[in-house]
Amino acid sequence: MVKPKHLIYVASLLVIAALAITALNHTMQRQQEEISRQLRASLDSQARISTLIHQLGYTGFIHNFKNYVLRGEEPYYQATLENLKQLSTIFKSTQARSDNPSIDAQVKLIEQVVHKYELKLEQARMLHNQGASVEEIDQLIRVDDMAASAALRDLITQFHIQSAQLLREDASGQRRRDTLLQLVLALSVGTVVVVGALSWVALTGLRARLQEHSKISSRQKLLDAAPNPILVVTESGIIVVANQGAAKLFECESDALIGREIEEFIPEAARGDHIEYRNLFFRSGGERTMRNPVALSTARNEIKRVEVQIGLYQIEQERFAVVNLLDVSKVENIERHAAQLEEHFRMTFELAPVGIAQISLEGHFLKVNRQLAAILGYPRRDLEEMKLDDLTPVMERNANR
């Protein structure tokens, strides 16, 4: 049979596993958020590079720049200036959002080449105003943009590689999340099973204890018929059964004793020691008899002296102490009163103004007082060793018999 404590161990392990999985899930979620952030940043960078290519391409800056060089028309010049403004904005945005030194260097290289074009644009405007020919202008404003073209290709390649890597990491993270979800599902099912088993074991144990308690309670009439007060106490010190004799001893109804701690009826000065004695009794088992009377406090705070005999009774995993009490308060009172009477008689016997003696049926002196010893002229010890005949004349002895 599986013990409840074993199931509790399993439940504890499941709880620990759940906490570990929760922490792992939190870590994976943060990693996934970081991957998503990097992926969005990479896609944003690709979008800016696409815009940069568009602005630099044959429908943008290069197109307008070449047409202005060839034709010298003002609209192409203004269009080229507008392209330069947009390119400047793109460069600033890319540098502000980038945390990759390699990308920053390549963007900076492209920006430097564009700046050279900007200078050549103003030179071309001046040459047009001076009436220079197209061939002459083309020779003077040439710009080597091979490095910028290579940097642009490298940027595109880097972003493609980065995006592919981030997508792979995202897919891997998704697989890990799926595995974690399956593990959480299995753990949830296991937790439900263990909790169900724990509940079943607890209910079974509770039902068994209730049945045993019911059996004990069903013997209440038998306990009430017992001449001595009887209590049944749990290991934690709770009274579960009390007969009428116990109710009379503690001066309350028997139902008022049920559910209370036995230490409530121990005088406060001895209460701490009694808890230790109770724990020691349940650890040692067997029976205990306390011949020396102990003090108990009743419901009316009256102190009574009782002799105690305790037996151990076990039900399943729970143990009970069956306590048999004998009220010796009245006996002690009688003994105390008898001792007082004896002391009073002894003092009266000793201090009487006349001679007094205690004599056995055989005529032996048992005890004499001081006055009789003085009258007869014998020491008291000598008199107590003599007979009455020893003090009676021979002629009167037969008459005394």
C-alpha positions as CSV (number, residue, x, y, z in Angstrom):
1,M,0.0,0.0,0.0
2,V,1.3,3.4,-0.9
3,K,1.8,5.5,2.2
4,P,0.5,9.1,2.2
5,K,4.0,10.5,3.0
6,H,5.4,8.9,-0.2
7,L,2.7,10.6,-2.3
8,I,3.6,13.8,-0.5
9,Y,7.2,13.4,-1.6
10,V,6.0,12.8,-5.2
11,A,3.8,15.9,-5.0
12,S,6.7,17.9,-3.7
13,L,8.9,16.8,-6.6
14,L,6.2,17.7,-9.0
15,V,5.9,21.2,-7.5
16,I,9.7,21.6,-7.8
17,A,9.6,20.4,-11.4
18,A,6.7,22.9,-12.1
19,L,8.7,25.7,-10.7
20,A,11.8,24.7,-12.7
21,I,9.7,24.5,-15.9
22,T,8.2,27.9,-15.1
23,A,11.6,29.4,-14.7
24,L,12.8,27.7,-17.9
25,N,9.8,29.0,-19.8
26,H,10.4,32.5,-18.5
27,T,14.0,32.3,-19.7
28,M,13.0,30.9,-23.1
29,Q,10.4,33.6,-23.5
30,R,13.0,36.3,-22.9
31,Q,15.3,34.7,-25.4
32,Q,12.5,34.5,-27.9
33,E,11.6,38.1,-27.3
34,E,15.3,39.0,-27.9
35,I,15.4,37.0,-31.1
36,S,12.1,38.7,-32.3
37,R,13.6,42.1,-31.5
38,Q,16.8,41.3,-33.4
39,L,14.7,39.9,-36.3
40,R,12.6,43.1,-36.5
41,A,15.7,45.2,-36.3
42,S,17.3,43.2,-39.1
43,L,14.2,43.5,-41.3
44,D,14.0,47.3,-40.5
45,S,17.7,47.6,-41.6
46,Q,17.0,45.7,-44.8
47,A,14.1,48.0,-45.5
48,R,16.3,51.1,-45.0
49,I,19.0,49.5,-47.2
50,S,16.3,48.9,-49.9
51,T,15.3,52.5,-49.6
52,L,18.9,53.5,-49.8
53,I,19.3,51.4,-53.0
54,H,16.2,53.0,-54.4
55,Q,17.4,56.5,-53.6
56,L,20.8,55.7,-55.1
57,G,19.6,53.8,-58.1
58,Y,18.7,54.7,-61.6
59,T,15.3,56.1,-60.6
60,G,16.9,58.2,-57.8
61,F,20.1,60.0,-57.0
62,I,22.3,58.6,-59.8
63,H,19.6,59.1,-62.4
64,N,19.0,62.7,-61.5
65,F,22.8,63.4,-61.1
66,K,23.7,62.0,-64.5
67,N,20.8,63.8,-66.2
68,Y,21.9,67.1,-64.6
69,V,25.5,66.5,-65.8
70,L,24.3,65.8,-69.3
71,R,21.5,68.4,-69.6
72,G,22.2,71.0,-67.0
73,E,18.5,71.5,-66.4
74,E,17.4,73.0,-63.1
75,P,14.7,70.3,-62.3
76,Y,17.3,67.6,-62.3
77,Y,19.5,69.7,-59.9
78,Q,16.6,70.2,-57.5
79,A,15.7,66.5,-57.7
80,T,19.3,65.6,-56.9
81,L,19.3,67.9,-53.9
82,E,16.1,66.2,-52.6
83,N,17.7,62.8,-53.1
84,L,20.7,64.0,-51.0
85,K,18.4,65.1,-48.2
86,Q,16.6,61.7,-48.1
87,L,19.9,59.9,-48.2
88,S,21.2,61.9,-45.3
89,T,18.1,61.0,-43.3
90,I,18.6,57.3,-44.1
91,F,22.3,57.4,-43.1
92,K,21.5,59.0,-39.7
93,S,18.7,56.6,-39.0
94,T,20.8,53.6,-39.9
95,Q,23.7,54.7,-37.7
96,A,21.4,55.5,-34.8
97,R,19.8,52.1,-34.7
98,S,22.8,50.0,-35.6
99,D,25.0,48.2,-32.9
100,N,27.2,46.4,-35.4
101,P,30.6,48.2,-36.0
102,S,31.0,46.4,-39.4
103,I,27.7,47.7,-40.7
104,D,28.4,51.2,-39.3
105,A,31.8,51.2,-41.3
106,Q,30.1,50.2,-44.5
107,V,27.3,52.7,-44.2
108,K,29.9,55.4,-43.4
109,L,31.9,54.4,-46.5
110,I,28.7,54.8,-48.7
111,E,28.0,58.1,-47.0
112,Q,31.4,59.4,-47.8
113,V,31.0,58.5,-51.5
114,V,27.6,60.2,-51.6
115,H,29.2,63.3,-50.0
116,K,31.8,63.3,-52.9
117,Y,28.9,63.2,-55.4
118,E,27.4,66.1,-53.5
119,L,30.6,68.2,-54.0
120,K,30.8,67.1,-57.6
121,L,27.2,68.3,-58.1
122,E,28.1,71.8,-57.1
123,Q,31.1,71.7,-59.3
124,A,29.0,70.6,-62.2
125,R,26.6,73.5,-61.6
126,M,29.5,75.9,-61.6
127,L,30.8,74.4,-64.9
128,H,27.4,74.6,-66.5
129,N,27.2,78.2,-65.5
130,Q,30.6,78.8,-67.1
131,G,29.4,77.2,-70.4
132,A,31.7,74.1,-70.2
133,S,30.9,71.2,-72.6
134,V,29.3,68.0,-71.4
135,E,32.5,66.0,-72.2
136,E,34.6,68.4,-70.2
137,I,32.2,68.3,-67.2
138,D,32.0,64.5,-67.3
139,Q,35.8,64.3,-67.1
140,L,36.1,66.6,-64.2
141,I,33.3,65.2,-61.9
142,R,34.0,61.5,-62.1
143,V,33.8,59.7,-58.7
144,D,35.2,56.3,-57.9
145,D,32.2,54.5,-56.3
146,M,33.5,50.9,-56.6
147,A,34.1,50.7,-52.8
148,A,30.6,52.0,-52.1
149,S,29.1,49.4,-54.5
150,A,31.0,46.6,-52.7
151,A,30.0,47.9,-49.3
152,L,26.4,48.0,-50.4
153,R,26.6,44.4,-51.6
154,D,28.2,43.3,-48.3
155,L,25.4,45.0,-46.4
156,I,22.8,43.2,-48.3
157,T,24.6,39.9,-47.8
158,Q,25.1,40.4,-44.1
159,F,21.4,41.3,-43.5
160,H,20.3,38.2,-45.5
161,I,22.6,35.9,-43.4
162,Q,21.5,37.6,-40.2
163,S,17.8,37.2,-41.1
164,A,18.3,33.6,-42.0
165,Q,20.1,32.8,-38.7
166,L,17.4,34.6,-36.7
167,L,14.7,32.7,-38.5
168,R,16.4,29.4,-37.8
169,E,16.8,30.4,-34.1
170,D,13.1,31.4,-34.0
171,A,12.1,28.0,-35.5
172,S,14.3,26.2,-32.9
173,G,12.8,28.3,-30.1
174,Q,9.3,27.3,-31.4
175,R,10.3,23.7,-31.3
176,R,11.6,24.1,-27.7
177,R,8.3,25.8,-26.7
178,D,6.3,23.0,-28.2
179,T,8.4,20.5,-26.2
180,L,8.0,22.5,-23.1
181,L,4.3,22.7,-23.7
182,Q,4.1,18.9,-23.9
183,L,6.1,18.6,-20.7
184,V,3.8,21.0,-18.9
185,L,0.8,19.0,-20.2
186,A,2.4,15.8,-18.9
187,L,3.3,17.4,-15.6
188,S,-0.3,18.7,-15.3
189,V,-1.7,15.3,-15.8
190,G,0.8,13.8,-13.3
191,T,-0.2,16.5,-10.8
192,V,-3.9,15.8,-11.2
193,V,-3.2,12.0,-10.7
194,V,-1.0,12.6,-7.6
195,V,-3.5,15.1,-6.1
196,G,-6.3,12.6,-6.8
197,A,-4.3,9.8,-5.2
198,L,-3.5,12.0,-2.2
199,S,-7.1,12.9,-1.8
200,W,-8.2,9.3,-2.1
201,V,-5.6,8.2,0.5
202,A,-6.5,11.1,2.8
203,L,-10.3,10.3,2.5
204,T,-9.6,6.6,3.1
205,G,-7.5,7.4,6.2
206,L,-10.1,9.9,7.4
207,R,-12.9,7.4,6.9
208,A,-11.0,4.7,8.8
209,R,-10.2,7.1,11.7
210,L,-13.8,8.2,11.8
211,Q,-14.9,4.6,12.0
212,E,-12.5,3.9,14.8
213,H,-13.5,7.0,16.6
214,S,-17.1,5.9,16.1
215,K,-16.2,2.6,17.7
216,I,-14.7,4.3,20.6
217,S,-17.7,6.6,21.0
218,S,-20.0,3.6,20.7
219,R,-18.4,2.2,23.8
220,Q,-19.3,5.4,25.7
221,K,-22.0,3.6,27.7
222,L,-19.5,1.0,28.8
223,L,-17.1,3.7,29.8
224,D,-19.8,5.5,31.7
225,A,-20.5,2.4,33.7
226,A,-16.9,2.3,34.9
227,P,-16.5,3.4,38.5
228,N,-13.4,5.4,37.8
229,P,-13.0,8.5,35.6
230,I,-11.6,7.5,32.2
231,L,-10.2,9.8,29.4
232,V,-9.0,8.8,25.9
233,V,-6.4,11.3,24.7
234,T,-4.7,11.7,21.3
235,E,-0.9,12.0,20.8
236,S,-1.3,15.7,20.5
237,G,-3.1,15.9,23.9
238,I,-6.7,16.3,22.6
239,I,-9.4,14.6,24.7
240,V,-11.6,12.5,22.3
241,V,-13.6,10.5,24.9
242,A,-14.6,11.2,28.5
243,N,-17.0,9.1,30.6
244,Q,-19.4,10.4,33.3
245,G,-16.8,9.7,36.0
246,A,-14.4,12.1,34.3
247,A,-17.1,14.7,33.9
248,K,-17.9,14.4,37.7
249,L,-14.2,14.6,38.5
250,F,-13.6,17.8,36.4
251,E,-17.0,19.2,37.5
252,C,-18.4,19.7,34.0
253,E,-20.4,17.9,31.3
254,S,-18.6,15.1,29.4
255,D,-19.2,16.8,26.1
256,A,-17.5,19.9,27.4
257,L,-14.3,17.9,27.8
258,I,-14.3,16.6,24.2
259,G,-11.9,18.5,21.9
260,R,-10.0,20.2,24.8
261,E,-6.3,19.8,25.5
262,I,-5.5,17.7,28.6
263,E,-2.9,20.4,29.6
264,E,-5.8,22.8,30.2
265,F,-6.6,20.8,33.4
266,I,-2.9,20.8,34.6
267,P,-1.9,23.6,37.0
268,E,0.0,26.2,35.1
269,A,3.2,25.6,37.1
270,A,3.4,21.9,36.0
271,R,2.0,22.4,32.5
272,G,5.3,22.6,30.6
273,D,6.7,19.5,32.2
274,H,3.5,17.6,31.5
275,I,3.8,18.2,27.7
276,E,7.3,16.6,27.9
277,Y,6.0,13.7,29.9
278,R,3.2,13.1,27.4
279,N,5.6,13.1,24.5
280,L,7.9,10.8,26.3
281,F,5.0,8.4,27.0
282,F,4.0,8.2,23.4
283,R,7.6,7.6,22.3
284,S,8.2,4.8,24.8
285,G,4.8,3.1,24.6
286,G,3.4,0.6,27.1
287,E,1.7,1.4,30.3
288,R,2.4,3.8,33.1
289,T,1.1,4.1,36.6
290,M,1.6,7.1,38.8
291,R,1.2,6.1,42.4
292,N,2.2,9.4,43.7
293,P,-0.9,11.6,43.4
294,V,-0.8,14.4,40.8
295,A,-2.7,17.7,40.9
296,L,-5.5,18.4,38.4
297,S,-7.5,21.6,38.0
298,T,-11.2,21.2,37.5
299,A,-13.5,23.4,35.3
300,R,-14.2,25.4,38.5
301,N,-10.4,25.9,39.2
302,E,-10.5,23.5,42.1
303,I,-7.4,21.5,42.6
304,K,-7.9,17.7,43.1
305,R,-5.3,15.0,43.7
306,V,-5.6,11.9,41.6
307,E,-3.6,8.7,41.0
308,V,-3.1,8.0,37.3
309,Q,-2.8,4.8,35.3
310,I,-2.2,5.2,31.5
311,G,-2.4,2.6,28.7
312,L,-1.5,2.9,25.0
313,Y,-4.1,2.1,22.4
314,Q,-3.3,2.3,18.6
315,I,-5.7,2.6,15.7
316,E,-4.0,2.4,12.2
317,Q,-1.3,5.0,12.3
318,E,-2.8,7.0,15.2
319,R,-2.1,6.3,18.9
320,F,-4.3,7.1,21.9
321,A,-3.7,7.2,25.6
322,V,-6.4,5.6,27.8
323,V,-6.2,7.4,31.1
324,N,-7.7,5.9,34.3
325,L,-8.0,8.4,37.1
326,L,-8.6,7.7,40.9
327,D,-9.6,10.7,43.0
328,V,-7.7,10.5,46.2
329,S,-8.5,14.0,47.4
330,K,-11.1,12.8,50.0
331,V,-8.8,10.0,51.2
332,E,-6.1,12.5,51.7
333,N,-8.5,14.8,53.6
334,I,-9.5,11.9,55.9
335,E,-5.9,11.0,56.5
336,R,-5.1,14.6,57.2
337,H,-8.0,14.9,59.7
338,A,-7.1,11.6,61.4
339,A,-3.5,12.9,61.8
340,Q,-4.9,16.1,63.4
341,L,-7.1,14.1,65.8
342,E,-4.2,11.9,66.7
343,E,-2.0,14.9,67.4
344,H,-4.8,16.5,69.5
345,F,-5.2,13.2,71.5
346,R,-1.4,13.0,72.1
347,M,-1.2,16.5,73.4
348,T,-4.3,16.0,75.7
349,F,-2.8,12.7,76.9
350,E,0.6,14.2,77.7
351,L,-0.6,17.5,79.2
352,A,-3.5,16.1,81.4
353,P,-3.3,17.1,85.1
354,V,-4.1,13.5,86.1
355,G,-2.2,10.3,85.5
356,I,-3.3,8.4,82.4
357,A,-2.1,5.1,81.0
358,Q,-2.9,2.9,78.0
359,I,-3.0,-0.7,79.2
360,S,-3.3,-3.8,77.0
361,L,-5.8,-6.6,77.7
362,E,-3.0,-8.6,79.2
363,G,-2.3,-5.8,81.7
364,H,0.9,-4.4,80.1
365,F,1.5,-0.7,80.2
366,L,1.6,0.6,76.6
367,K,2.0,4.2,77.2
368,V,1.9,6.5,80.3
369,N,1.8,10.2,80.6
370,R,4.2,12.3,82.6
371,Q,1.8,12.9,85.5
372,L,1.3,9.2,86.1
373,A,5.0,8.6,86.2
374,A,5.4,11.4,88.7
375,I,2.6,10.0,90.9
376,L,4.0,6.5,90.9
377,G,7.6,7.6,91.2
378,Y,8.9,5.6,88.3
379,P,10.6,6.7,85.2
380,R,8.2,6.6,82.2
381,R,10.4,4.2,80.2
382,D,10.5,1.8,83.2
383,L,6.7,2.0,83.7
384,E,6.1,1.2,80.0
385,E,8.0,-2.0,80.5
386,M,6.0,-3.1,83.5
387,K,2.6,-4.8,84.1
388,L,-0.2,-3.6,86.2
389,D,0.4,-6.5,88.6
390,D,3.9,-5.2,89.2
391,L,2.3,-2.2,91.0
392,T,-0.5,-4.0,92.8
393,P,0.0,-5.6,96.2
394,V,0.0,-9.4,96.2
395,M,-3.1,-9.6,98.3
396,E,-5.1,-7.5,95.8
397,R,-3.9,-9.2,92.6
398,N,-6.5,-12.0,92.7
399,A,-9.2,-9.5,93.4
400,N,-8.2,-7.4,90.4
401,R,-8.5,-10.4,88.2
